[in-house]
Amino acid sequence: MNEQLRIALENFLNALRDSEAVVRYENAKALYTTDGKLMALIDQYNCQGKLLRDEGEKADRNDELLAQITNKLKELYDEIMENETMLAMQAAEQEISAIINDVNRGMQSILQPEMEGGCTGNCSTCSSCH
């Protein structure tokens, strides 16, 4: 990487680090990892998932027990997905993903301009962007 690109990348990364999106993500992640109620729900969900797998693999599996575990998993999932901390974490992750996708699309438009309607410089491939 040449010096000009290295400096531009460094500036971009510093701006990204200081952006509201990254601050929101870091705050949401901190809340997520310290939310005891949410972590307990996730642990219960994982435990129930293991029970479901284990029971499902048995030759003499108990279909009634499988149904009970499945219902409990659904209840836990719904409770997890309605948790305010989880909602904030998901929103922050989506915002960061959108930024990453924008960066990737920008790079892709330079490396493969014929992709996603980019100008190839050949008017025969044009979809009338002007």
MDAnalysis code that builds the backbone (N, CA, C; Angstrom):
import MDAnalysis as mda
import numpy as np

u = mda.Universe.empty(390, n_residues=130, atom_resindex=np.repeat(np.arange(130), 3), trajectory=True)
u.add_TopologyAttr("name", ["N", "CA", "C"] * 130)
u.add_TopologyAttr("resid", np.arange(1, 131))
u.add_TopologyAttr("resname", ["MET", "ASN", "GLU", "GLN", "LEU", "ARG", "ILE", "ALA", "LEU", "GLU", "ASN", "PHE", "LEU", "ASN", "ALA", "LEU", "ARG", "ASP", "SER", "GLU", "ALA", "VAL", "VAL", "ARG", "TYR", "GLU", "ASN", "ALA", "LYS", "ALA", "LEU", "TYR", "THR", "THR", "ASP", "GLY", "LYS", "LEU", "MET", "ALA", "LEU", "ILE", "ASP", "GLN", "TYR", "ASN", "CYS", "GLN", "GLY", "LYS", "LEU", "LEU", "ARG", "ASP", "GLU", "GLY", "GLU", "LYS", "ALA", "ASP", "ARG", "ASN", "ASP", "GLU", "LEU", "LEU", "ALA", "GLN", "ILE", "THR", "ASN", "LYS", "LEU", "LYS", "GLU", "LEU", "TYR", "ASP", "GLU", "ILE", "MET", "GLU", "ASN", "GLU", "THR", "MET", "LEU", "ALA", "MET", "GLN", "ALA", "ALA", "GLU", "GLN", "GLU", "ILE", "SER", "ALA", "ILE", "ILE", "ASN", "ASP", "VAL", "ASN", "ARG", "GLY", "MET", "GLN", "SER", "ILE", "LEU", "GLN", "PRO", "GLU", "MET", "GLU", "GLY", "GLY", "CYS", "THR", "GLY", "ASN", "CYS", "SER", "THR", "CYS", "SER", "SER", "CYS", "HIS"])
u.atoms.positions = np.array([
    [0.859, -1.170, 0.000],
    [0.000, 0.000, 0.000],
    [0.900, 1.226, 0.000],
    [0.597, 2.140, -0.903],
    [1.431, 3.338, -0.947],
    [1.071, 4.288, 0.206],
    [1.918, 5.253, 0.415],
    [1.777, 6.174, 1.551],
    [0.459, 6.949, 1.504],
    [0.076, 7.391, 0.314],
    [-1.166, 8.157, 0.175],
    [-2.373, 7.308, 0.594],
    [-2.417, 6.064, 0.153],
    [-3.518, 5.178, 0.534],
    [-3.479, 4.845, 2.023],
    [-2.291, 4.634, 2.560],
    [-2.165, 4.325, 3.979],
    [-2.697, 5.471, 4.824],
    [-2.353, 6.698, 4.453],
    [-2.825, 7.883, 5.189],
    [-4.344, 8.023, 5.051],
    [-4.854, 7.816, 3.840],
    [-6.297, 7.908, 3.630],
    [-7.029, 6.850, 4.452],
    [-6.494, 5.640, 4.478],
    [-7.108, 4.569, 5.261],
    [-7.068, 4.903, 6.748],
    [-5.947, 5.389, 7.205],
    [-5.814, 5.769, 8.611],
    [-6.822, 6.860, 8.980],
    [-6.978, 7.849, 8.108],
    [-7.952, 8.923, 8.344],
    [-9.376, 8.364, 8.364],
    [-9.671, 7.466, 7.416],
    [-10.990, 6.853, 7.379],
    [-11.263, 6.067, 8.654],
    [-10.296, 5.270, 9.083],
    [-10.477, 4.454, 10.286],
    [-10.651, 5.324, 11.532],
    [-9.914, 6.416, 11.612],
    [-10.083, 7.341, 12.741],
    [-11.468, 7.973, 12.725],
    [-11.934, 8.377, 11.544],
    [-13.276, 8.958, 11.433],
    [-14.334, 7.924, 11.782],
    [-14.131, 6.699, 11.329],
    [-15.077, 5.624, 11.641],
    [-15.103, 5.350, 13.141],
    [-13.940, 5.271, 13.745],
    [-13.830, 5.016, 15.187],
    [-14.568, 6.070, 16.000],
    [-14.549, 7.317, 15.514],
    [-15.189, 8.426, 16.220],
    [-16.647, 8.643, 15.801],
    [-17.124, 7.864, 14.851],
    [-18.479, 8.076, 14.334],
    [-19.539, 7.697, 15.367],
    [-20.706, 8.295, 15.222],
    [-21.820, 7.993, 16.119],
    [-22.218, 6.531, 16.018],
    [-22.112, 5.946, 14.823],
    [-22.493, 4.541, 14.632],
    [-21.609, 3.619, 15.462],
    [-20.320, 3.858, 15.459],
    [-19.404, 3.012, 16.230],
    [-19.597, 3.252, 17.725],
    [-19.818, 4.476, 18.116],
    [-20.078, 4.775, 19.529],
    [-21.349, 4.050, 19.985],
    [-22.401, 4.105, 19.148],
    [-23.637, 3.381, 19.493],
    [-23.381, 1.881, 19.594],
    [-22.593, 1.345, 18.668],
    [-22.278, -0.086, 18.693],
    [-21.510, -0.448, 19.970],
    [-20.497, 0.329, 20.300],
    [-19.702, 0.045, 21.498],
    [-20.560, 0.123, 22.761],
    [-21.440, 1.122, 22.827],
    [-22.335, 1.247, 23.986],
    [-23.308, 0.077, 24.062],
    [-23.870, -0.297, 22.910],
    [-24.810, -1.420, 22.879],
    [-24.112, -2.721, 23.258],
    [-22.891, -2.900, 22.787],
    [-22.138, -4.113, 23.107],
    [-21.823, -4.181, 24.598],
    [-21.463, -3.046, 25.181],
    [-21.169, -3.008, 26.615],
    [-22.418, -3.369, 27.425],
    [-23.553, -2.832, 27.036],
    [-24.805, -3.161, 27.718],
    [-25.157, -4.639, 27.529],
    [-24.962, -5.128, 26.314],
    [-25.274, -6.520, 25.985],
    [-24.472, -7.485, 26.865],
    [-23.188, -7.229, 26.983],
    [-22.330, -8.160, 27.727],
    [-22.515, -8.064, 29.237],
    [-23.156, -6.993, 29.701],
    [-23.355, -6.830, 31.145],
    [-24.810, -6.986, 31.575],
    [-25.692, -7.270, 30.632],
    [-27.108, -7.446, 30.960],
    [-27.306, -8.870, 31.482],
    [-27.313, -9.001, 32.797],
    [-27.404, -10.308, 33.441],
    [-28.662, -11.068, 33.072],
    [-29.782, -10.367, 32.982],
    [-31.048, -11.021, 32.627],
    [-30.969, -11.587, 31.213],
    [-30.451, -10.797, 30.279],
    [-30.325, -11.250, 28.898],
    [-29.366, -12.430, 28.794],
    [-28.226, -12.328, 29.474],
    [-27.250, -13.433, 29.424],
    [-27.844, -14.718, 29.995],
    [-28.647, -14.592, 31.062],
    [-29.296, -15.770, 31.652],
    [-30.289, -16.381, 30.661],
    [-31.042, -15.533, 29.963],
    [-31.980, -16.031, 28.955],
    [-31.244, -16.752, 27.822],
    [-30.145, -16.175, 27.379],
    [-29.360, -16.792, 26.306],
    [-28.776, -18.123, 26.772],
    [-28.284, -18.172, 28.011],
    [-27.774, -19.436, 28.560],
    [-28.868, -20.492, 28.616],
    [-30.067, -20.093, 29.072],
    [-31.195, -21.026, 29.128],
    [-31.551, -21.517, 27.724],
    [-31.552, -20.589, 26.776],
    [-31.869, -20.939, 25.390],
    [-30.861, -21.958, 24.864],
    [-29.584, -21.701, 25.088],
    [-28.534, -22.618, 24.630],
    [-28.669, -23.987, 25.292],
    [-28.982, -23.993, 26.564],
    [-29.164, -25.252, 27.300],
    [-30.349, -26.029, 26.733],
    [-31.449, -25.344, 26.496],
    [-32.621, -26.001, 25.923],
    [-32.319, -26.524, 24.511],
    [-31.537, -25.771, 23.775],
    [-31.136, -26.209, 22.436],
    [-30.330, -27.487, 22.489],
    [-29.433, -27.581, 23.466],
    [-28.636, -28.799, 23.634],
    [-29.538, -29.963, 24.029],
    [-30.475, -29.713, 24.948],
    [-31.418, -30.763, 25.335],
    [-32.221, -31.256, 24.133],
    [-32.649, -30.331, 23.287],
    [-33.420, -30.698, 22.104],
    [-32.588, -31.568, 21.162],
    [-31.350, -31.168, 20.937],
    [-30.467, -31.964, 20.067],
    [-30.227, -33.345, 20.655],
    [-29.920, -33.375, 21.953],
    [-29.638, -34.656, 22.604],
    [-30.850, -35.586, 22.550],
    [-32.014, -35.061, 22.872],
    [-33.232, -35.884, 22.860],
    [-33.577, -36.316, 21.433],
    [-33.377, -35.428, 20.472],
    [-33.680, -35.742, 19.076],
    [-32.789, -36.820, 18.495],
    [-31.594, -36.987, 19.062],
    [-30.646, -37.986, 18.572],
    [-30.876, -39.365, 19.184],
    [-31.693, -39.429, 20.204],
    [-31.951, -40.712, 20.865],
    [-32.781, -41.622, 19.963],
    [-32.496, -42.909, 20.043],
    [-33.274, -43.893, 19.289],
    [-34.697, -43.970, 19.829],
    [-34.840, -43.843, 21.138],
    [-36.164, -43.921, 21.780],
    [-36.612, -42.538, 22.253],
    [-36.500, -41.578, 21.355],
    [-36.798, -40.200, 21.753],
    [-38.256, -40.051, 22.181],
    [-38.424, -39.091, 23.064],
    [-39.736, -38.807, 23.636],
    [-40.318, -37.598, 22.893],
    [-41.313, -37.841, 22.037],
    [-41.880, -36.766, 21.221],
    [-42.580, -35.704, 22.071],
    [-43.171, -36.120, 23.177],
    [-43.817, -35.151, 24.069],
    [-42.771, -34.233, 24.691],
    [-41.659, -34.801, 25.117],
    [-40.566, -34.003, 25.682],
    [-39.991, -33.075, 24.617],
    [-39.836, -33.566, 23.400],
    [-39.333, -32.724, 22.306],
    [-40.261, -31.529, 22.076],
    [-41.552, -31.754, 22.127],
    [-42.517, -30.667, 21.938],
    [-42.412, -29.643, 23.070],
    [-42.249, -30.138, 24.305],
    [-42.111, -29.232, 25.452],
    [-40.848, -28.386, 25.329],
    [-39.751, -29.034, 24.945],
    [-38.481, -28.304, 24.798],
    [-38.601, -27.286, 23.667],
    [-39.237, -27.685, 22.569],
    [-39.415, -26.773, 21.432],
    [-40.236, -25.557, 21.842],
    [-41.297, -25.783, 22.605],
    [-42.119, -24.667, 23.088],
    [-41.315, -23.753, 24.007],
    [-40.521, -24.342, 24.888],
    [-39.696, -23.545, 25.798],
    [-38.676, -22.726, 25.001],
    [-38.084, -23.344, 23.966],
    [-37.138, -22.618, 23.118],
    [-37.812, -21.414, 22.460],
    [-39.022, -21.601, 21.959],
    [-39.738, -20.500, 21.317],
    [-40.020, -19.383, 22.320],
    [-40.446, -19.748, 23.522],
    [-40.705, -18.742, 24.551],
    [-39.441, -17.955, 24.882],
    [-38.330, -18.684, 25.072],
    [-37.065, -18.022, 25.390],
    [-36.618, -17.127, 24.240],
    [-36.734, -17.629, 23.021],
    [-36.338, -16.849, 21.848],
    [-37.128, -15.544, 21.788],
    [-38.441, -15.659, 21.950],
    [-39.291, -14.460, 21.910],
    [-38.889, -13.464, 23.003],
    [-38.622, -13.973, 24.187],
    [-38.233, -13.094, 25.291],
    [-36.881, -12.422, 25.016],
    [-35.954, -13.188, 24.458],
    [-34.643, -12.636, 24.112],
    [-34.790, -11.549, 23.057],
    [-35.577, -11.837, 22.031],
    [-35.693, -10.905, 20.915],
    [-36.514, -9.659, 21.257],
    [-37.268, -9.697, 22.353],
    [-38.022, -8.529, 22.811],
    [-37.252, -7.710, 23.842],
    [-36.116, -8.212, 24.285],
    [-35.307, -7.542, 25.292],
    [-34.735, -6.250, 24.707],
    [-34.862, -5.152, 25.435],
    [-34.396, -3.839, 24.960],
    [-32.904, -3.838, 24.633],
    [-32.119, -4.522, 25.448],
    [-30.676, -4.577, 25.197],
    [-30.394, -5.310, 23.888],
    [-31.103, -6.408, 23.659],
    [-30.920, -7.158, 22.421],
    [-31.355, -6.332, 21.221],
    [-32.460, -5.626, 21.343],
    [-32.933, -4.780, 20.247],
    [-31.911, -3.695, 19.912],
    [-31.327, -3.090, 20.948],
    [-30.312, -2.050, 20.729],
    [-29.068, -2.644, 20.069],
    [-28.676, -3.840, 20.493],
    [-27.500, -4.493, 19.922],
    [-27.738, -4.825, 18.458],
    [-28.902, -5.358, 18.151],
    [-29.214, -5.682, 16.761],
    [-29.241, -4.436, 15.883],
    [-29.821, -3.373, 16.368],
    [-29.870, -2.123, 15.596],
    [-28.462, -1.596, 15.344],
    [-27.629, -1.641, 16.363],
    [-26.242, -1.169, 16.216],
    [-25.475, -2.046, 15.232],
    [-25.671, -3.360, 15.303],
    [-24.999, -4.273, 14.369],
    [-25.459, -4.021, 12.935],
    [-26.738, -3.762, 12.746],
    [-27.255, -3.481, 11.407],
    [-26.661, -2.192, 10.848],
    [-26.511, -1.205, 11.713],
    [-25.927, 0.066, 11.279],
    [-24.469, -0.123, 10.863],
    [-23.719, -0.888, 11.637],
    [-22.315, -1.163, 11.299],
    [-22.241, -1.985, 10.018],
    [-23.111, -2.960, 9.869],
    [-23.129, -3.777, 8.649],
    [-23.405, -2.914, 7.423],
    [-24.301, -1.947, 7.552],
    [-24.606, -1.056, 6.436],
    [-23.374, -0.245, 6.036],
    [-22.605, 0.206, 7.013],
    [-21.374, 0.953, 6.724],
    [-20.380, 0.048, 6.002],
    [-20.211, -1.154, 6.510],
    [-19.279, -2.107, 5.881],
    [-19.716, -2.401, 4.448],
    [-21.020, -2.593, 4.240],
    [-21.530, -2.842, 2.890],
    [-21.281, -1.661, 1.968],
    [-21.462, -0.448, 2.474],
    [-21.182, 0.743, 1.664],
    [-19.716, 0.810, 1.256],
    [-18.824, 0.515, 2.191],
    [-17.386, 0.518, 1.897],
    [-17.070, -0.551, 0.857],
    [-17.621, -1.739, 1.055],
    [-17.372, -2.819, 0.099],
    [-17.905, -2.477, -1.293],
    [-19.109, -1.889, -1.368],
    [-19.665, -1.492, -2.662],
    [-18.786, -0.432, -3.326],
    [-18.289, 0.507, -2.530],
    [-17.406, 1.535, -3.080],
    [-16.137, 0.940, -3.651],
    [-15.542, 0.012, -2.930],
    [-14.327, -0.647, -3.427],
    [-14.644, -1.481, -4.664],
    [-15.766, -2.182, -4.619],
    [-16.166, -3.020, -5.748],
    [-16.391, -2.180, -6.997],
    [-16.962, -0.978, -6.833],
    [-17.227, -0.125, -7.981],
    [-15.935, 0.344, -8.646],
    [-14.858, 0.365, -7.876],
    [-13.558, 0.734, -8.440],
    [-12.908, -0.470, -9.100],
    [-12.969, -1.614, -8.423],
    [-12.294, -2.808, -8.917],
    [-13.046, -3.501, -10.045],
    [-14.368, -3.449, -10.011],
    [-15.197, -4.063, -11.040],
    [-16.337, -3.111, -11.376],
    [-16.049, -2.069, -12.108],
    [-17.070, -1.051, -12.369],
    [-18.267, -1.580, -13.145],
    [-18.100, -2.689, -13.849],
    [-19.229, -3.234, -14.600],
    [-20.282, -3.864, -13.690],
    [-19.918, -4.081, -12.439],
    [-20.860, -4.654, -11.479],
    [-21.802, -3.570, -10.968],
    [-23.024, -3.962, -10.619],
    [-24.027, -3.103, -10.003],
    [-24.245, -1.795, -10.760],
    [-24.260, -1.877, -12.077],
    [-24.613, -0.711, -12.879],
    [-23.539, 0.343, -12.960],
    [-22.324, 0.013, -12.541],
    [-21.239, 0.981, -12.620],
    [-20.857, 1.247, -14.067],
    [-20.254, 2.374, -14.323],
    [-19.848, 2.735, -15.677],
    [-18.592, 1.970, -16.054],
    [-18.664, 1.267, -17.186],
    [-17.513, 0.485, -17.654],
    [-16.638, 1.292, -18.588],
    [-17.132, 2.453, -19.009],
    [-16.403, 3.234, -20.000],
    [-16.753, 2.799, -21.413],
    [-17.579, 1.779, -21.536],
    [-18.005, 1.271, -22.827],
    [-19.506, 1.514, -22.926],
    [-19.905, 2.414, -23.813],
    [-21.308, 2.823, -23.901],
    [-22.234, 1.671, -24.297],
    [-21.696, 0.596, -24.879],
    [-22.548, -0.527, -25.261],
    [-23.077, -1.272, -24.044],
    [-22.431, -1.091, -22.900],
    [-22.903, -1.750, -21.675],
    [-23.753, -0.819, -20.817],
    [-24.011, 0.372, -21.335],
    [-24.684, 1.394, -20.534],
    [-26.175, 1.099, -20.356],
    [-26.644, 1.337, -19.148],
    [-28.073, 1.211, -18.874],
    [-28.692, 2.595, -18.698],
    [-28.134, 3.542, -19.400],
    [-28.638, 4.916, -19.438],
    [-28.671, 5.575, -18.072],
    [-27.523, 5.717, -17.459],
    [-27.460, 6.362, -16.148],
    [-27.609, 7.872, -16.257],
    [-27.379, 8.418, -17.444],
    [-27.462, 9.879, -17.590],
    [-28.784, 10.286, -18.142],
])
